[in-house]
C-alpha cells in the first residue's frame, strides 16, 4: 500500500468507524456467536499472494463484527466502561505513524517530554498532592493497565524493602542469599474486595499474599483497624508485610477504603509501600466535589487510575504516579552498553524505561494531550457528572419497587448494586423482613434458619434474573458476590449513555423478574 492507496483506505475506514458509532444503539450489545465461530470463516494459513484492501476490509463486517461485544454501546452496563473518543483515536493514528520504541529520551525527545508535561497536567487536574509532580522527587508515567501498574509498584516495593534491610552489604553471593531469605517472608496485602491484580502480582513477584477483611458494616471498605490487625497477625507468624493496595472505587461495589485512617497508620509502618488503586473512580477526581479524597494521598507511595475507563482516552492508558521516582529507578534501571548514550549519562533527561518492567513503550501521551485540550477541564467534569447522575437516577428507579428490589450499597461513582427479592409467599421470606426475631414465622417455620434460607432465595432469584437479562442480549450486566450476597452491578458511563436506556433496563428487569415468578409490578 502506497501513500495514495493509504489515503483512500484510511478515508474508507474512518467512514466505517463513524457509521459504527452512529449505529451503536441499533446493535445488540452482546454477540450471538458460539465459541470457535471465527476459525471456519478464515483460511487455514496465510495467503500465498497479497489480497486487495477491499477484500480485507470487507472481512470486518463478515468476520469481526458478528463476534464483537459493543463496549461503546449505551446498553453496555457491565464491568466498568472502556471509553474512547474521536480525539483519542486520532492520537493513536499519529502514534502508529511515528511508531517509535521510546525507551530513552534520545529515541524521540518529544515522546518523553510530552509525557512528563501531560502527566503533570493530569496530576493537577485531579488535585494530586504536589509530591507526585515531576518538579520534585515524584512524577508520572503512562502504563498499559492498572494490573501492570500494580505489578510494577509491588516489585519496586519488594526491592526497596530488601535494599533497606541489607544496607551497605557488598554485592555478591552472600547478599543474594540474604535477599532470597527476605523475599521468602514477604507478604503483600489487599482488600478482600480489591481487584485480583494484587494477588496476581504477588504470584509473579514470588511473595505471599493475604487479603484484609472489608465487612458489610464498613460498607465493604478496609478500615485502619482491620489493616493493623492483619499486619500484626502476619508479623506474629514471622512474615513481613511490605505492600498494600488501598482502593478508591473497588471493582465490586465502588467502595473506598479508609484513606484518612490508613494515612495515619502509614506513619507507624514506613517500610509498607501503600499503593492507591483508583482504576475506575480516579477519573471522578477531576470534579471538585470528589477532590477531598486526594488530601490523604500524600501519605502513600503511589497512585494510579485508568484514563481508558472513564476519561475518554481509548485503551490502553493507565496513569501511574509515584512520590519518589528513585524507588522505581533503583529497581528497574539496568543499563547494558548498547543502551548507553551521552544524554542519559548526563542525568539531565528522563528515561522512562527505568520506571517500568518493559523496555519499549508507545507514544500514549499524544492521545491524552488531544483529549485534555479538546474537552478542557469543564468538558471532562460534565462528562463525569452526567454518569454520576445516571447512577442516582437508576437508584431512584429501583427505590420505586421496594417489594421487588433491594439496594446492596449506595450509588457510588455511577455504580449501583442491588438484588432481586423472591416471591413474598413463604414464611421464611416474611420472617426475614421483620425486625422482631420473635416473629411468628421465625418461631414456626419448618426450617431452623429461616433468615439464612431467605438470603439464599434472594441470591438465587437475583442470579436467575441476571442470567436472563444477559441471555436476552438487549443489555450486558455483570454480577459479583459481596458479604455472601449475589448482587447485580449496573454502571452506564459511555458517550451515548442516557436516562432512556436506564429506564429501558429498569422496565426489562421488572419484566424478567415477573417471568421468573417474582412480585408482580403494580
N, C-alpha and C positions, 0 to 999 in steps of 0.2 A: 504494500500500500504506500503510494507516494503522498506528498502533501496535498495535492489536488483531490485525490481519492479520499484522503483523511477528512478534508473539509466536507465533502458530500456525505461520508459515512457518519461523521460526528453530528452534522445537522439532522440527519435522519434519526440518529439515536436520541438526540435532545428532544425532537418532536415526539418520539415514542415515550420518553420519560415524562414529558409534560402531560401527555394524554393519560398516562398511567395514574399520575396524581389527580388529574381531573375526574377520573372514573373510579377512584378507590371506593367511594360509598356504594357503588353498584356491585362490587365484587364480594363474594363470600370471604370472610376473613380467614377461614381455615380451608386448606385444600382437601379434596375428597379422594386423593390418590392413596393407593396401598403401598406398603414398604416394598422397595425394589421396582417401582413403576418405571424408573428412568432408564435402566440398562437396556431393556428391549427396544427403546426408541433410538438407540445410538449404535453405530458400527462397533465391532469388537476390537478395533485397533485404529491407530492414527491413519488418516487417508494418505495414500502414496503421493498424490498431487494436491497442491493447494486448492481450496474452494473459493468461490467468489464471496465477497462480503454479503451480497444479497442472500445467498444460501445460508450463510452463518447467522445473519440477523433474523431470518425467518424462524430459526430454531428457538429464539427467545419465547415466542408465542407457542410454538409446538411442543417444546421440551421443558422449558423452565417455568413459565407462568403457571401451568397446572399444578406444580409442586411447591408453590410459594405460600407461606403464611404472610399475610399482609400487615406487617408491623406498623405501617403508617396509616392504616385504616382507623376511622373513628370508632369502629366496633372492636378494635383490639384493646382489651382492658385487662390483659394478663401480665404476669411478671411485673416489671417496670418498663416504661416506654424506652424506645430506642429512636429518638427523634433525629430528624435531618432538616435541611433547608436547602434551597437552591444555591444560596451563597456558599454553603459548606461544600456542596457538590462541585462548584466551580473551583474552589480551593483545592480539592482533591485532583481535579483535572490538571491544574498547574503543577501540583506536586508530582503527579505522574509524568508530566512532561519534563520537569527538571531532573527528576529521578536520580537523586544523589544519596549515597550511603553516608550520611553526615555524622560520622563518629567523632571527628576532630574539627576544630574551628576552621582549619585551612581547607577542609573538604568542601566547604561552602560557608564563608563567614556570615552571609545573610541568614542562612538557616539557623545557625547557633544564636546569633544576636537577636533575631526577631523572636525566637522562643523565649529568651531571657526577658525581653521587654513585654511580650504578651503575657507571660506568666506573672509578672509584676502587676500588669493591668488586672488580671483575673484575681489576684490576691487582694488588691484594693477594692475590686468590685464586690467581693463577698466579705469584706471587712475582716480579713485575717489579721492577727496581731503583726506588728512590724517586724517581729523576729523572723518571719517567714519570707521577707523580701530579700532581693539579691544584693541590695546595697549594704547589708550587714553580713552576718555569718550564715544566713539561710539562703533560700532560693527555691525555685520550682522547675520541674521538668515534666514533659508530657510522656506518658507511657501508654500502652495499648489498652489495658483494662485494669480495674481495681484489683483483680486477682494477681496481676503482675506486680502491682504496687505493693500489695501485702507481702508477697514473697520477697521483693527487694528490701522492704523495711525489716522483715523478720530476720533475714540473713545478716543484714547490717547490724541489727541488734545483737545477734549471737556473737558476731565477731567483735563488736565493741566491748561486750562484757568480758570476752576472753582476753582482749588486749589489756583491759583494766586489771584483771586478775594476775596476768603474767608479768605486767610491768616491763622492766628493762631486761628480762631474761634473754640471753643471746639466742639468735636463730640457730636452729639445729634440731637433732633428733629428740633431745630432752624437752625442748619447748613444744614440739609437735605432739609428743606423748602426753604432756600436761594438758595441752589444748584438747586432745581427744578425751581425756578423763573428764574435763569440764563439760564438754559437749554432751557426754552421756548422762549428765544430771540436769540438763536444762529442760525447762518446760514452758511452752507458750500457752497463753490463756486467751480465751474469747468467750463471749456470752453464749449461753445455750441457744439463743435465738440469732446469733451472729451469722453472717454469710459463711459458707463452708470453706471459703478461700483460706482462712487462717489455719484450719485443720490440715488442708492440703499442703499449705506452705510448710507447716511443721514436719509433715512426712518428707517433703523434698529436702528440707534442711537437716533432717536426721535428728530432730529433737522430739520430746514428748509433747502431748497436747492435753489440756484439761479445760473443760467448759465451766463457766461461772454461772451459778443459778440466777435466773431472772424470772421471778414469780408473777402471777396474775396480780397479786397485791401491790406490786411495784409497777404495774402496767407493762409487764414483760421487759423492764429495764434493769440493767445491772446497777446496784447501789454500791456505795463505797464500802459499806459494812460487808456485803457479800463478796466483794473483791478481796478485802482484807482477810476474811475468813479463808478463802481459797488459797491465798498466798501463804498464810500461816500453816494450813494443812499440808501444802506442798513442802514447805521448809521442815516441818516435823518429820517428813519422810526422807529428808536428806536431799530434796530436789531444789533447784534454783529457778524460780520464775524470772524470766528475762524479757518477756514481751507480752503485751496485752493489746488486743484490738477493742477500742471503745467505739460505740456506734452512734451515729446520728441518722436515724431512719432505718431501723432493722428491716430485713427482707420480708419477714412475715407480716408485721403489723406497723412498721414505720415508727417503732419505739425509739426513744432517745435515752441513752444511759445517763446516769447522774454525773454530768460533766463537772459541776462545781465541787461536789463531794469527792470525786475521784481526783480532781486537780489538787485538792488539799492533801489527799492521801499520797499523791505522787512525791511530795517532798520527803516522805519517810522512806521511799524506795527509789533512790536515784539511779540504780542500775536497771530498773524496769523501764524498758522502752515502751511508751504508750503511743500507739498509732490510732488516729481518728479516721474511721471509715464512714464517709458520708456519700457513698457512691451515687445514690439517687437524690436524697434530700438535700445534699450540699448545694444544689442549684438554687434552692429557695433562699439561700443566704444573700442573694442579690437584693432581696427585699428587706428594708429596714426593720420590719416587724419580726424578722427572724434573726437579726444580727446580734441579739443578746446572747445567742448560743456561742458566738465566737470569742467572747471575753475569756472564758477559762482555757481556751486553746493554747495560750501562751505557756501553759504548764506542761504541754505534751510535746512529743518529739517530732511527729509528722502528721500529715493530713492529706486526704485525697477525696476527690469527687469526680464523677464521670460527666464531662460535658456532653458526651454522646447519649446520655439518658434523657436529660430534661432541659438542656440549654442549646438545642438546635444545631449542634455540631455532629455531623454523622460519624458513625462507628469507623475506627476506634479512636478514642481520645479521653484519656484519664489524667487529670491534673494531680500531680504529686508534689507536695511541699514539705520541706524539712527545715527544722530550726537551725541545725548545724550541718551544712553540706559536707564538712570534713568527715562526719561519721560515714557518709556514703563513699567518699573518695578513699578513705583509709581501708575500706573493704574491697572496692571494685577497681582501684587504679593499679593495673598491671600493664607495663609498657615494654613490649619487646622492641628490638631495634628497628623493625620495619614500621613502627608507629611513631617513632621519634621524629620531631621536627622543631625548628627554632622557635616557632610561635608557641607551641605547647611548653617547651622547655623554659620559655621566658616567664611563665606564670602569669602572664597578662591576659590570657584568654581562657574561656571555659571550654572544656572538652567533655561533653555530656556522656561519652562512653564511660567515664569514670564515676558516673552516678547511677549506673544501671547494670543489669546482668548481660544483655546482648552487647555486641559491638556496634553494628549498624543501626541506623534509625531513620525514620521517614520525616518529611517536611510537614508535620502535622500542624505547626503553629500558624501556617498560612490560612487554613480554613477557619481557625479560631479568630484570627485577625479580621477576616472578611465578615464573620458573623457579628463580632463585637462592634465593628464600625457601622454595619448596615442596620442593626437593630438599636444600638445605643442602650444605655442603662435603662431608660424608661420603657423601651420596647421589650427588653428582657423581663423587666418586672411585670409588665402587663401580661406577658405570656405565662409566667408562673402563677400569678394571682388568678388568672382565668381558670386554671385547672384546680387550684385550691377551692375555689368557689363551686366548681362542678362536683368535687367530692362532698362538700357540705350540702349541695342540692340533693345528691343521691342519698346521703344520710337522712335528710329530712323526708324523702320519699319513703324510706324504709320505716321511719317512725310512724308513718300513717297506717301501717299494718302491724301493730304490736302483737296481734294474735297469730301472725304468720312469721315474722322475722324478729330476731333478737340481735342487737349490736354487740359485738365482741369487744371492740375498742372504739374510742372516739376517733373521728376522722383526723388524719394526720398527713400533711403534705399531699392532700388529694386522695389518699388511700382510705378505703372503707372496708372493714372486715365484719362479717355477720354470719349468722346461722339461720337455718330454716326450721321452724318448730314443727313437731309432729301433730297429728290429729289429737285434739283435746278430749279424747273419749275414754282413755284409760285412767284408772285410779292413780297409777304411778305418775302420769303426766299432771294430773290435778294436784297431787300431793307436792310435787316439786315446785309448783307455782304458788305454794302457800308458805308464808314466813313461819307459821306455827308448827314446830316439829311434832306436836300432839294432834295434828290434823287427822281426821278420821281415816282418810285414805292411807296415810302413812302407818297408822296403827293396824289397819285391817287388810292392807294389800297382801296378796299371795306371795309377793317377793320380799325377801328380807331387806333388800336395799332398794326401795322404790326410787329414791333420788338418783342413784347410780344408773338404774335401769332407764330412767328418763333421759339422762345425759347421753347414754348410748343411743337411744331412739333419736335424739336431736342430731347426733353425729351421723347416723345412718341416713336420716331424711336429708340432711344437708348434702351429703355425698351423692345421693341419688339425684337431687335437683341439679347440682353442679355438673354431674356427668351428662345429664340430659341436655342441659344448655349447650355444652360444648359439642355434643353429638349432633345437635340441630345445625350448628355451623354458622348461625347468624352473628354470634358473638364468641369471643375467646376469653375465658376467665382462667384463673389459677386458684388453687386452694393451698392451705397449709394447716398444720396442727400446732396449736399453742395451748399450753396448760391442759393437755388432754382433750381439747376441743378441736373438732374438724370444722374449719371455717372457710368461707368463700372470700376471696380478695377481689376488689374491684378498684381499678385506677384508670382513669381516662385522661391522658395527657399528651395527645398528639396535636399536630397543627390543625386538624379538622374536627377535634372534639367539640361537641356542643351539647346543650341540655336535652335536645330532642333525642339524642342517642341514649342518654342516661334514662330518660323516660321510657324509651322503647325497651331497654333492657329490664327495667323495673316491671313493665307490663308482661314481658316474657317470663320473668321469674314467677310472677303470680300464676300465669297460665300453666307453666310446667309444674309448679307446686300443687296446683289443683289436679292436674293429671295424675300426680302421684298420690292422690288421696289426702292432701293436706287441707287445712282450713279453707273453706270457700270464701272467695272475695266478696265483700259486701256490694 
